[in-house]
Amino acid sequence: MSTATKTIDKLGDAIKNAFKTAISEGLLPEAEIPSFHIEIPADLSHGDLATNAAMVSAKAFRNAPRKIADIITSKLDLSGTNVSRFEIAGPGFINFFYDSSYYGEVIEEINTKGKDYGRSDYGQGKRILVEFVSANPTGPMHIGNARGGAIGDSLSSVLDAAGYNVSREFYVNDAGNQIEKFGLSLDIRYMQLYKEGYELPEDSYHGQDIIDHAKAFAEVYGDKYTEASTEERRKALVAFALPKNIEGLERDLLKYRIKYDRWFRESTLHESGAVKHIVDLLTEKGHTYEQDGAIWFKAAQFGADKDFVLVRSNGIPTYVVPDIAYHYDKLVTRNFDKAIDILGADHHGYVPRLKAALTALDVDAERLDVVLMQMVRLLRNGEVYKISKRSGKAITLVTLLDEIPIDAARFFFNLREANSHFDFDIDLAIEESSKNPVYYVQYAHARICNIIKNLSDEGIQKRECTPDDYKKLTAPEELELISKLSSYETEIIGAAKEYDPSRVTRYVYDTATLFHKFYNACRVKCDDESLMQARLALCIAAKTVIANVLNMFKITAPESM
């Protein structure tokens, strides 16, 4: 637990004790103390910490918030909290100010913990499976997959730092309608090489990759399969092309610095009988019925908007059944405490169906959380890139990474909450200036490295600082930067709770901003050796925090730029 977290916890206990004392002395009526928040104010001139304890207690204690604030602060013992004073503001907010010793403790903690600073045991080792990207293996990954990859991988890293036991997984849809369509598309492109009269249906795959696979197949087998049955030919084409696509997905994601713990194939659910088992289980529990030869699930009884088909009249399961089986495998067979899916916003109607099925199977649907991700627009020269998957001219993950640095891609795609639309400015991602947020953060790290190197070249090395050294850090730019550094663990835990890794991306950008502000206002090398050492220690702490965020998100932390 960090110094900042301990401070907030101790302050919270002190406030509760003040309430109890006031109640015991008859200053407040007997009542249960409501839950309250302690947080860092947006404007630090109002204080380092603030609480709404008096505001939320008005109803319980039948008093005006301002009066409650006066009462509890009169009984407040701040000893041992790292807080030295308070002020009551407005209608009853209570603002707190750190003791001068707090800032030195934060710097010492960061420089002692180093790479481990910010990590906590908040998650208590609970097992979480994060499934993300899971792109259709019938073609290359698109821009939506690029955003999903950055968000999913970064969220996994945040959860790991917050003390969860995290596994990353890619679900390979290597069965079902999309594979049938894949086989049909390959078949027609292959036959077009040898015979006339074969036209590709509008709803099939028109990409250049299909043509390339058909030509590669022909280079190996020639016209051998032109006289084979359609079923045999398509089976051979899929067996040839699909493994290459899956290998390509893995290779491209590794280039994007994403490595999965497991690639889970949908086909294994069919082969093992897991798909049939789900239908049988729901039927045994009385949650299905037959209509027009199909098997329906009574989904409306479990929170879905309507019932839906599990098995068609031809005996073939619908696409949702393998998905139910897959999540049943996650939460029951493998017994993860929590499963998190990163999905496109177009899946919003699919989630209640999946949760309804899990509930009917006696699985706590609250153990499944879904992060719905909005669309991405690519901008170039201020205009939207027009792309079309069907024409074969889509901007894929690989073509994007050929144009922009991987650092920029990972940083930019994690700049906004998943549920917000995002405009990706290609020109800005390439630009080497302070306008580019990833460059701006990386430059802060490189600038600190340069400060340390220049001092070292002059024979000035960091020494152990004393509390008196740190007490010389009194400039607003120094204290604001230290306060931001102290909240890193809190930001990680908050991001883990909200499934929002962009919160940490914004945090590191704000940290870089405060460092640049400090750099411009306070000379590290100065005549006061004690102050110089304290500022050098602060620089090293800022460098550590920036590097920890960048490394966590698999973004380079350069020593020079």
N, C-alpha and C positions, 0 to 999 in steps of 0.2 A: 504494500500500500504506500502510495507516494505521500510526501510531506503535505501536498495540497489536499489530498483526500483525507488524511488524518486530521488536518486543520478543520475541514468542513464537518467531519464526524464529531470532533471534540466540541466545536461550536454548537452543533445541533444538540449534543447532550447538555451543554451549558444552558441553552435556551429552554429545553425541557425541564431541567432542574429549576430554572427561574419560575416557570409556570407552576411547578409543584409547590415551591416555597410560597408563592403568592396565594395559591389555593389554601395551603395549610394555615396561613396567617389571616385568612378571611378577606384578602384583598380582591380575590376573584372567587366567584361561586364554584361549587363542586361541578365539574364537567370533564368529559374526556378531551384530552388535548388533540386538536385536529392535526392532520398531516400538513407539513409546511415545507417550503423549498428554501434552500440556500444556494445562491448562484452568483456568478460574476456579472456585475452590471455592464450594460453596453457602454456606458460612459463612466470610466474609472475615476473621474473627478468626484463622483457621488460616493465612492468607496471601493474597496477591493472586493468585498462580498456584500450581499444584501439578502434579507429574508422577508417573506410575506407572512411570517408567523402571526403577527397581530391582525393583519387584514383578514386572514381565513378563520380567525378565532372569534370574530365579532358576534356571530350567531350563537356559538356555543356558550360564550361567557356573557352574553347580553350586555355588551358594552361597545362604545365607539372604538374603532381600531387604534386611534391616537391615544386614548386613555389606557388601553391594554398595553400598548408599546411603552408608555410611561411606567406602568406598574412592573412589567417583566424586566425592563432594563434596570429598574431600581433594585432588583434582586439578582442581577446577572453577575456571576463570578467568571471572569475571563482568564483566570490563571491557568497556564498550561495549554492555552488554545492557539498561540501564535498571533492572537489578536490583541491590540492594545487599547482601542477605543471604539466608540460607536456614535452614531448620530441618528436621530429620528427625523424622517423627512416626509413631507406631504401629509397625507391622511393617516400615516401609520407605518410606512416602510421603515425598517431598521437597517442602516448601513454600517458596515464594519471596516476597520482599517488594520492592516497587518502591523505587527510589531516589527521594528527594524531588523531584528534577528532572523525573521522569516526568510528574507531574500537571500541571505548567505546560506541558510540551510538548503534552499532549493538548488542553488548553484552547486553546492557540495554534493548533494544527492545525485544530480545529473552526471557530474563528472566522476562520481564513484561507480554508479551503475552502468554508465556508458551505453552499450548496445541494448542492454536490458531495461533502460529507462523507458517508462510508459507501459511496460508489460504488467499484468496483474493476474490474480487468480479469481477474478470476478465470475467467470464461467464455471469454475469448480470442476473442470475437466469433463463437462457433459459433452457427449458425442453428437456432432452436427455434420450432416451430409449436405454439401452445397452442390447442386447440379446446375450447370450453366453452359451456355452456347448450344450444345446438343443440336448442332446444325444438321440439316438433312444431308445425308452422305451421297446424295445423287448429284451434287454439284459443289462448286466452290463457296466459301463463306462470303457473306455480304456485309455491308456497313452495320446493320443491326447486330450481327454476330460480333463485330469488332467492339461495339459498345457493351454488349452483354459479357464479352470476355473480360474487358477491363473492370466492369462492375463486379462480376462474380469472383474473379481472382482477388480483387482488392478487398471485397467483403470477407472472403475466406481468410485473408491475412489479418484483417481487423479482428475477426472472431478469435483467431489464434492468439493474437496479442492480448485479447481480453480474457484469456484463460480457458477457452474451449478446445476440445479435441476435434479438429476439423479434418474432413476428408473432401477432396474435390472429385467430382464425377462427371463424365460425359456419357449421355445416353445415345447410343447409336440406333437410329431407326432403320434397321436393316431387314425389315419385313413390312408387309402391308401394301397399300395402294401405291405409295410413292415408289416402291421397288418395282411394282408391276409397270408403272408408267416409265420408269427408268429402263426396264427391259424392252418395252415397246419402242422407245425412242432410239435406243442403241440398235435394235433390230432393223428399223427402217433406214437409219443412216448406214448401216452395214450393207443392206440389200441395195441401196442406191449406188453403191460403188460398182455393182455388177449388173443390175437390171433396171429397166425403166418402169415407170408406173407406180412407184412407191412415194406417197406423199405423207408428210409429217402432220398429224392432227394439231389443231390450234392449241389444245390443252396439254400437249406433251412438252418435253424439254428441248428447247431450240438453241441452247448454248453451244459455243465452239468446242467446249470440253467433250460433248457427246460425239461430235464429228471426229475429234482427235482420238477418242477411245475406239471408235469403229475402225478408223484407219490403222491404229496400232494392232487391233485384233486381226485385221486382214493381213497385216505384215507377218503375223505369226502363223495364221491358219489358212490364208489365201481364201479361195472360194469354197472351201470344204463344207461350210455350213449353209451354203445357199440352197442345197437340196434337202437339208435336214428339216424335221418338223419345226413349226414355229415355237413350240414349247421347248424343244431341245436347244434350238438356236438361241432363244432368249436366256435360257438358263446358263448356257455357256458364256454369253456376252456379259451377263451380270456377274458371274463367277470371275470373269477376267477383269472387269472394270471396277467393281465395288471395292475390292481390297485396295486398289490403287487410290481410289478416292479417300478411303479411310486413312490410309498412310499419308495422303496429302493433307488431310485435316490435322492429323497429329503433327506433321512437320511444320505446317503453317502456324499452328498454335504455339509450338515450341519457339518458333521465330518471334512470336509475340510474347514470349517469356511465360507461357502458361503450360504447366506440367500437371497432368491429372494423376490422381492416385489409382483411378480405375476407369476403363472404358467398358461400359456395360452394354451388351448387345441385346436388342429387343428379341432377336431370333431365339436366344436361350430361354426366354419365357415361354415361347411356343413349344420348343423342343422338350422342355422339362415338364410340360403339362400345367405350368403355373397359370396360364391364361384360362384354360378349361376349369381349373380348380376354383378360380374366382367366381365364375358363373355357377358352378356347382354349389359353392358356399352360400352365395346369395339366394339360390333356389332353396337350399336346405333350410335357410332361416325364414323362408316365406316372403322374401322381398322381390320376387319376380312373378311375371304372369305371361301367358302366351296370347298373341294377337296376330292374326293373319300369317301364322306360321313362324313369326319371329318371337324371340324372348325379350321381354321388356323389364327394365328395372323400375321399381316404385320410388323413383328419386324424389318426387314431390313430397313424400312422407318424411324425407330427411333433409329438407331445406332447399332443394333445387327448385327451379321455376317450373319444371315439368318432368314427366317420366321420359326415359329414352331407351332406345334399342341397345341391347347387349349383343345379341346374335341375330343376324339377318335370317330371312326365311330359307336362304340357300345354305345355312349352317356356318357361314363365315362370321367371326366376331367383328364388331365395329372397332374403330381405332381406339376408342376409349378403354376397352377391356384390357389390352396390354398395359396401358398407362396405369390403370387401377392395380394390376398385378405388380407392376414395377414399384409403385409406392407402398403396396402391401409388403413387398420384399424389403424395402428400405426400413419400414417402421416396425415390422413384425419379425420377419426372418432374420434380418441383420440387427434389428432392435436399436436403431439410432434414436437418441432422445428427441432429435428434431431433424426434419428434412426441410431444406430451403430450396425452392426452385426460382431461377431467374428466367422469366418468360416475357414475350412481347405483349404489348397492351391488348392485342387482338385475342388473347386468351382469357379475357375477363369473364366471359360466360362459361368457360371450361372449368374454372376453379371450383365453383359451387357444386358442379356435377361430381368432380373428383372427391371433394370433401363429403358429399352425401353418400357416396359409395363406401368410403372409409368408415363413416359413422355406422352404416348398415352392417359393416363387417366387424363391429365392436372395437374399432381403432379410434382413439381420441384424435379427431380431425384438427384439434388445436396444435398437434405436433407437426402439422404441415403448414408452412408459411410460404407464401408466393410473393415475390417482388415483381410487379408488372412494370415493364420498361417501355417508354415512349419512343417514337420514331426519331431518327437522326436525319438532318438535311446537310448535305455537303455544300459549302459555299466556295466559290473561286471568283476573284475579281468582283466580289460583292454580289454575285448572282448565284442562283441555285443550279447545281449540277443536275442536268436531266439524265436520268438513268433508266434503263429498261432491262429487266432480267431476261424477258423473253427474246429480245433482240440479240442477246448474247453480249451486250455492251455494258453490263453492270460493273460498277466500281467494286471490286472484291477487296477482301482484307489484304491480300497479297499485293495488289496493285496500289492500294493506299500506302502500305508500308514501303513500297518502292519509291514513293514520292515524299513521304515525311518521316522524320526520325521516330523510332519506336518509343522513345521517352515521351515525345509530344503526344503520340497517339494514346498511350496509357494514361497520361496526365489529363488530356483534354476530355476523353470519354468518361473520366471520373470527376469532372468538374461540377456536374449538376446532379441533383437527385434523379433516381431512375424514372420516377413518374413525371418528369418534366421533359418537354420537347427540347431538343438540343440542335443548335446550328454549329456545325464543325467548320471553322474557317481554315481552309488548307493554307492559304497565304500566311495567316498569322502563325500557324503551327510551324512553318519553316523559318519565319523571321527571327533573326538573332538580335532581339532588342528587349527592353523592359516591358514592351507591350505584350510580349509573349509570356504567359504566366509560368510555364515550366522553365523557360530561360531565366526569368526573373528570380525564381526560387533557386535554381542551380547556381546562378551568379552570386547569390547571397552566400552559399556554401563555399564557392571558389574564392570569394572575397575574404572570408574568414581564414581560409587556408593561406591566402597570401599575406594576411596580417601576421599570422603565426610565423610564417617563413621569414618575413622581413625582420621581425623582432629577433628571431633566432640568428639570422645573418649578422645582427648587431650584437650578438652575445647575450641577448635577453631571453631567459628561459622561464617558464612558469614555475613558481614555487608554491608551497602550501600557503593558503591564505588563512588569516586569523579572523575571528568575528569583528575585530576592529577594522581590518582591511575592508570587509564587506560593508561596514557601516558608512563608508565613504561613497557608496553608490546611492546617491540621493537625487540625481537628475531625473525628471519625469520620464525621459526616454529610456533610462536604465531600468527604472522600476516597472514601467509598462511592459518592457521586453521580458523581464524576469517573471512577472505575473502571467504572461502568456505562456512561457515555457513551463510554468508550474502546473498548467491546466491540461497538459498533454494526455496524461492517463485518463482524466475525466472525459476528454474528447473521444478517446478510443472506446471507452465504455459506452458513452452516449451513441457513438456510431454503431456499435455492436447491438445495442438495444433497439435502435431505429432501423437497422439493416441499411444504413446510409454511409458508405465509405467516403462519399464526396465531402462529408463533414470534415474529415481529416485532411482531404486535399485543400479545402478552403482554410483550414487551420494552419497548414504549413505555409500557404501563401500569405496569410496574415502575419505569421511569425517572420517570414522574410521581409515583409514590409516594415515591421517594427525594428528588425535588425538594421535595415538600410537607414531608417530614421535615427536610430542610435548612432550609427557610424558617422552620419553627417553632423550630429550634434556633439558627440563626445570623442575626443582624440584618445585612442588607446595608449599610445606612447606619449607620456607627459612627464613633467619634472617630479611629480609626487609618485614615488616608487610604489607606495602602498596602494594608491588609487589605480595605478597602471596594472598592478598584479590582479586587483579585483576585476578590472575591466577585461583583462586577458582571460581570466577564469570565466567571465560571462560570455565572452566570444566563443570559448571552447564549448560551453554548455549549449549555446545556440547552434553551433556546428553539429553537435551530437544529436540534438532534436531534429534538425532539418535532415540530417543523414538517416536517422532512424525512420522517418516517414518515407523518404525517397526509397530507401532499401526495402522497406516493407512492401511498397507498391512496385518494386522491381524497376525503379527508375534510377539512372546513373546520378551519383553525387560527385561531380567533378572537382578536382583540386585546383584546376586552372581553366580559364576560358579566354 
